[in-house]
Amino acid sequence: MIENHSPIATSVWSPLSEPNFRAFWVGMSLSTTAFWMQNIAVTWLMRSWTDGDAVMISLVQTALFLPVMLLSLPAGAIADMFDRRKFLILSQVWMMTAPLAVAALAILDIRSPIALLLCTALLAVGNAMKLPSQSALLPSLIDKDRLPFAISLNSMAVNGGRIVGPAIAGALLPVIGAMALFLANSGIYLLYVAVLLRLPSFDIVSKADRPSFFQGLVNLKIWVKQTPSFGAILLRGGLYFCVWSTVLAIVPLITESAAEFGLLYGLFGFGAIAGATLYGYLSRVSSRTQAVTIAILVHATCIGLLSIADPFIAKALLMGIIGVASFFIMTTFQVSAQLQLPDAIRGRGLALMTTVFMGATALSSPVWGLIAESISPQTSLQIAGTFSVLCACIFARKKIEP
């Protein structure tokens, strides 16, 4: 952890004055955006290769998030045991191979949905390695006074990338094509590797104090049991991500062209930018628990209304609002978790959160796809919105802050 620092900062952007953190933040933002760009490109490619098969489209989300659910916790334990920077570099090298593999399929005109799912799972393995080590490395690059601001910026990059990435991909896909997007993604991961190679390494825990792999997981279990607010983050966040998965699994089924698809996700991203701009103000209006409940209700209402939105302008407006709500909810969960986790178990704790959130996305996506296939996409959205409203009301009193 950096100890020499300037006077206490008051701006959320103040950590960017630290060169190492600034370089890390830019690289992290680009890598996260590239990951979600590929998600949208693969989703649209799957739609094209399967003539709009709802189940196959929904399985893209399963391939993208199931490996993260299964591997994040082991990856987080490893990140707490070794040099987090080097482990992060390894993850980016791994992730470079996935878009190159998909680009090869496109070049060779091998339209295999199974191969596309396998390439997506390959990317997801690298993402499972990246997420806990990346978040756990952050506090080493900034002083304690500016750590809350750095956490907010980290959340902005991680969660904003989930929203801005699909928007960029949606806008560029009809213009430059999927293959060019995949090649660009691989280049972005390489750029992040170059950034990380220039950063110093930090051994957070001395070799003598490092727990074994399994003891580290036991320590995490004990801490989670003693921290009800973190348990509330896992519960409420998991339920939210069950519904959030419809944005990527079902919305493509209610669009008629690549241009419309791109425009909708562009407005989704614009909403995310608006959410980032308003986050500082909105987060001070009420407690994080109350604010996230309201945001989930707004998100759920808009998901339900998408099912009956007939004019395209109505869909576009709803997607913009969903973007604002999504950014606020994801960022609030991330900030709440980072402020609670002790540094010694930060990698494992963030990995557990990722496991729950991505697992909820992976397992719920095929359910929405099956409902859409057997009944209709509109019914799937209506059920998801109703489910989210009920969960928000039932668990509104579960506090996500200590």
C-alpha positions in Angstrom: 0.0 0.0 0.0 1.3 3.5 -0.9 1.8 5.5 2.2 3.2 8.8 0.9 0.3 10.9 -0.4 -1.0 14.4 -0.9 -3.5 16.1 1.4 -6.9 14.4 1.8 -8.8 14.4 -1.4 -12.4 15.3 -1.9 -13.0 14.4 -5.6 -13.9 10.9 -6.9 -11.3 11.5 -9.7 -8.4 12.3 -7.3 -6.9 8.8 -7.4 -6.2 9.3 -11.1 -3.4 11.7 -10.2 -1.4 8.7 -9.0 0.4 7.4 -12.1 0.4 3.7 -11.3 -3.3 3.8 -10.4 -4.1 5.8 -13.5 -2.4 3.4 -15.8 -4.0 0.4 -14.0 -7.5 2.0 -14.2 -7.3 2.7 -17.9 -6.0 -0.8 -18.7 -8.7 -2.3 -16.5 -11.4 -0.2 -18.1 -10.3 -1.2 -21.6 -10.1 -4.9 -20.7 -13.5 -5.0 -19.1 -15.1 -3.2 -22.0 -13.4 -5.6 -24.5 -14.8 -8.6 -22.5 -18.4 -7.3 -22.8 -17.9 -6.2 -26.4 -17.1 -9.9 -27.2 -20.2 -11.0 -25.3 -22.5 -9.0 -27.6 -20.6 -10.0 -30.7 -20.8 -13.7 -29.9 -24.5 -13.3 -29.0 -25.3 -11.8 -32.4 -23.1 -14.3 -34.2 -25.0 -17.1 -32.4 -28.3 -15.6 -33.5 -27.1 -15.5 -37.1 -25.7 -19.1 -37.0 -28.8 -20.6 -35.4 -31.5 -18.6 -37.1 -32.5 -17.0 -33.8 -32.7 -20.2 -31.6 -33.6 -18.8 -28.2 -32.1 -21.6 -26.2 -28.8 -21.5 -28.1 -28.6 -17.7 -27.7 -29.3 -18.0 -23.9 -26.5 -20.6 -23.6 -24.0 -18.0 -24.6 -24.5 -16.4 -21.2 -24.2 -19.8 -19.5 -20.9 -20.4 -21.3 -19.7 -16.9 -20.4 -20.6 -17.1 -16.7 -20.7 -20.7 -15.6 -16.8 -21.0 -15.6 -16.7 -17.8 -13.6 -19.0 -19.3 -11.1 -17.0 -22.5 -10.8 -13.5 -21.0 -10.9 -13.6 -17.5 -9.3 -13.3 -18.8 -5.7 -10.2 -20.9 -6.4 -8.8 -18.1 -8.4 -9.4 -15.7 -5.5 -7.7 -18.0 -3.0 -4.7 -18.2 -5.3 -4.6 -14.4 -5.7 -4.4 -14.1 -2.0 -1.5 -16.5 -1.8 0.8 -15.2 -4.6 1.7 -12.0 -6.5 -1.6 -10.6 -7.7 0.0 -8.6 -10.5 1.6 -11.6 -12.1 -1.6 -13.7 -11.8 -3.5 -10.9 -13.5 -1.0 -10.8 -16.4 -1.4 -14.5 -16.8 -5.2 -14.0 -17.0 -4.9 -11.4 -19.8 -2.6 -13.6 -21.9 -5.1 -16.4 -21.5 -8.0 -14.1 -22.6 -6.2 -13.0 -25.7 -6.6 -16.5 -27.2 -10.4 -16.6 -27.1 -11.2 -13.8 -29.5 -8.5 -15.0 -31.9 -10.1 -18.5 -31.9 -13.5 -17.0 -32.7 -12.0 -14.8 -35.4 -10.5 -18.0 -36.9 -13.9 -19.6 -37.0 -15.2 -16.6 -38.9 -12.3 -16.5 -41.3 -12.6 -20.3 -42.0 -16.5 -19.9 -42.2 -16.9 -22.7 -39.6 -20.4 -21.9 -38.4 -20.4 -24.2 -35.4 -22.6 -23.1 -32.4 -20.8 -25.6 -30.2 -17.3 -24.3 -31.2 -18.6 -20.8 -30.5 -19.7 -21.8 -27.0 -16.4 -23.5 -26.3 -14.5 -20.3 -27.3 -16.8 -18.3 -25.1 -16.1 -20.6 -22.2 -12.3 -20.2 -22.8 -12.7 -16.4 -22.4 -14.7 -17.0 -19.3 -11.9 -19.0 -17.7 -9.5 -16.1 -18.1 -12.1 -13.7 -16.7 -12.5 -15.9 -13.6 -8.8 -15.6 -13.1 -8.8 -11.8 -13.7 -11.7 -10.5 -11.6 -10.5 -11.4 -8.0 -6.8 -10.6 -8.6 -7.7 -7.3 -10.3 -9.9 -6.0 -7.5 -7.6 -7.2 -4.8 -4.6 -5.5 -6.4 -6.2 -2.1 -6.4 -5.6 -1.1 -2.7 -1.9 -1.6 -3.2 -1.8 1.2 -5.8 -3.4 4.1 -3.8 -3.1 5.6 -0.4 -5.7 5.0 2.3 -7.2 8.5 2.2 -8.1 8.1 -1.4 -9.1 4.4 -1.3 -12.9 4.9 -1.1 -12.6 7.1 -4.3 -10.4 4.4 -5.9 -13.0 1.8 -5.1 -15.7 3.9 -6.7 -13.6 4.3 -9.8 -12.8 0.6 -9.9 -16.5 -0.1 -9.6 -17.2 2.4 -12.4 -14.7 0.6 -14.6 -15.9 -2.9 -13.8 -19.6 -2.3 -13.9 -19.5 0.4 -16.5 -17.7 -1.9 -18.8 -20.6 -4.4 -18.5 -22.8 -1.7 -19.9 -20.6 0.4 -22.2 -19.0 -2.6 -23.8 -22.3 -4.0 -25.2 -23.2 -0.5 -26.4 -19.9 -0.1 -28.3 -20.2 -3.6 -29.8 -23.8 -3.0 -30.7 -22.8 0.3 -32.5 -19.7 -1.2 -34.3 -21.1 -4.6 -35.1 -23.1 -3.6 -38.2 -20.3 -1.3 -39.4 -17.1 -3.3 -39.1 -18.4 -6.9 -38.5 -17.8 -9.5 -35.8 -14.3 -10.6 -36.9 -12.8 -7.1 -36.7 -14.3 -6.8 -33.2 -12.7 -10.0 -32.0 -9.3 -9.0 -33.4 -9.6 -5.6 -31.7 -10.4 -7.3 -28.4 -7.3 -9.5 -28.5 -5.2 -6.3 -29.0 -6.8 -4.6 -26.0 -5.9 -7.5 -23.7 -2.3 -7.3 -25.0 -2.3 -3.6 -24.2 -3.4 -4.3 -20.6 -0.5 -6.8 -20.3 1.9 -4.0 -21.3 0.4 -1.7 -18.6 0.7 -4.4 -15.9 4.3 -5.2 -16.8 5.2 -1.6 -15.9 3.5 -1.7 -12.4 5.4 -2.8 -9.3 4.6 -6.1 -7.5 3.3 -6.2 -4.0 3.3 -9.1 -1.6 0.3 -8.3 0.6 0.9 -11.3 2.9 4.4 -12.6 3.8 5.2 -16.2 2.8 5.2 -17.2 6.5 1.7 -15.9 7.1 0.1 -17.2 3.9 -2.7 -19.7 4.7 -3.0 -22.9 2.7 -5.5 -23.0 -0.2 -8.2 -24.8 1.9 -7.5 -22.9 5.1 -8.0 -19.7 3.1 -11.4 -20.8 2.1 -12.3 -21.8 5.7 -11.2 -18.4 6.9 -13.4 -16.7 4.3 -16.4 -18.9 5.4 -15.9 -17.8 9.0 -15.7 -14.1 8.1 -18.8 -14.3 5.9 -20.8 -15.9 8.8 -19.7 -13.1 11.1 -20.7 -10.4 8.6 -24.4 -10.4 7.8 -24.2 -7.3 5.6 -21.9 -9.1 3.2 -24.3 -12.0 3.2 -27.0 -9.6 2.2 -24.9 -8.4 -0.7 -24.6 -12.0 -1.9 -28.3 -12.7 -1.5 -29.7 -9.5 -3.0 -27.1 -9.3 -5.7 -27.6 -12.9 -6.8 -31.4 -12.4 -7.1 -30.8 -9.2 -9.1 -28.4 -10.9 -11.5 -31.0 -13.6 -12.2 -33.1 -10.9 -13.8 -30.3 -8.8 -15.2 -29.4 -11.8 -17.5 -32.6 -11.1 -19.5 -30.9 -7.9 -20.9 -28.5 -10.1 -22.8 -30.5 -13.3 -23.2 -33.9 -12.0 -24.2 -33.6 -8.4 -25.6 -31.8 -9.7 -28.7 -35.0 -11.7 -29.5 -37.2 -8.6 -29.6 -35.0 -6.7 -32.1 -35.4 -7.0 -35.8 -32.0 -6.1 -37.2 -28.4 -5.6 -36.3 -28.8 -1.8 -36.6 -31.8 -1.8 -34.1 -29.9 -4.2 -31.9 -26.9 -1.9 -31.9 -28.9 1.2 -31.2 -30.7 -0.3 -28.2 -27.4 -1.3 -26.6 -26.0 2.1 -27.5 -28.8 3.7 -25.5 -28.2 1.2 -22.7 -24.6 2.3 -22.6 -25.6 6.0 -22.7 -27.8 5.3 -19.6 -24.7 3.8 -18.0 -22.7 7.0 -18.6 -25.6 9.0 -17.1 -25.6 6.6 -14.1 -21.8 7.2 -13.6 -22.3 10.9 -13.7 -25.2 10.8 -11.2 -23.8 8.1 -8.9 -22.0 10.5 -6.5 -25.2 12.5 -6.0 -27.6 9.6 -5.9 -25.5 7.7 -3.4 -25.8 10.5 -0.9 -29.6 10.8 -1.1 -30.2 7.8 1.2 -28.5 4.7 2.6 -27.0 2.2 0.1 -29.6 -0.3 1.2 -32.5 1.9 0.5 -31.0 3.2 -2.8 -30.3 -0.2 -4.2 -33.9 -1.3 -3.4 -35.3 1.6 -5.3 -33.0 1.0 -8.2 -33.9 -2.7 -8.4 -37.6 -1.7 -8.5 -37.0 0.7 -11.3 -34.9 -1.9 -13.2 -37.6 -4.6 -12.7 -40.4 -2.2 -13.9 -38.5 -1.4 -17.1 -37.8 -5.0 -17.8 -41.5 -5.8 -17.5 -42.5 -2.8 -19.7 -40.1 -3.9 -22.4 -42.5 -6.8 -23.1 -45.3 -4.4 -24.2 -43.2 -1.6 -25.6 -44.3 -1.4 -29.2 -42.8 1.7 -30.8 -39.1 1.5 -31.1 -38.7 4.8 -29.2 -40.4 3.3 -26.2 -37.9 0.3 -26.2 -35.0 2.8 -26.6 -36.2 4.9 -23.6 -36.6 1.9 -21.4 -33.1 0.5 -22.3 -31.6 3.9 -21.3 -33.3 3.8 -17.9 -32.2 0.2 -17.5 -28.6 1.3 -18.2 -28.8 3.9 -15.4 -30.3 1.5 -12.9 -27.9 -1.3 -13.8 -24.8 0.8 -13.3 -26.1 2.2 -10.0 -27.0 -1.3 -8.6 -23.8 -3.0 -9.6 -21.6 -0.1 -8.4 -23.4 0.0 -5.0 -22.8 -3.7 -4.4 -19.2 -3.4 -5.4 -18.4 -0.4 -3.2 -20.3 -1.9 -0.2 -18.2 -5.1 -0.5 -14.9 -3.4 -1.0 -15.3 -1.2 2.1 -16.1 -4.3 4.2 -13.5 -6.8 3.2 -10.2 -7.0 5.1 -7.2 -6.9 2.7 -6.0 -10.3 3.7 -9.1 -12.0 2.3 -10.1 -9.4 -0.3 -9.3 -11.6 -3.3 -11.4 -14.5 -1.9 -14.3 -12.3 -0.8 -14.6 -10.5 -4.1 -14.3 -13.9 -5.8 -17.2 -15.3 -3.8 -19.3 -12.3 -4.8 -18.4 -12.9 -8.4 -19.2 -16.6 -8.1 -22.7 -15.8 -6.8 -23.4 -13.0 -9.3 -22.1 -14.7 -12.4 -23.5 -18.0 -11.3 -27.0 -16.5 -11.0 -26.6 -15.1 -14.5 -25.3 -18.4 -16.0 -28.0 -20.6 -14.4 -31.0 -18.2 -15.0 -30.2 -17.4 -18.6 -31.3 -20.8 -20.0 -34.5 -20.6 -17.9 -35.5 -17.3 -19.6 -34.5 -18.8 -23.0 -36.7 -21.9 -22.4 -39.6 -19.7 -21.4 -39.1 -17.5 -24.5 -38.9 -20.6 -26.7 -41.9 -22.4 -25.3 -44.2 -19.3 -24.8 -42.7 -16.0 -25.9 -39.9 -13.5 -25.2 -42.4 -11.1 -23.9 -43.7 -13.6 -21.3 -40.1 -14.2 -20.2 -39.6 -10.5 -19.6 -42.8 -10.2 -17.7 -42.0 -13.1 -15.4 -38.5 -11.7 -14.8 -39.8 -8.3 -13.9 -42.4 -9.6 -11.5 -39.9 -11.9 -9.8 -37.5 -9.0 -9.3 -40.2 -6.7 -7.8 -41.2 -9.5 -5.3 -37.6 -10.1 -4.3 -36.9 -6.4 -3.8 -39.9 -6.0 -1.5 -39.2 -9.2 0.5 -35.5 -8.4 1.2 -35.7 -4.6 1.4 -34.7 -4.7 5.1 -31.6 -6.7 4.5 -28.8 -4.1 4.9 -25.9 -4.3 2.5 -23.8 -1.9 4.7 -22.5 -2.7 8.2 
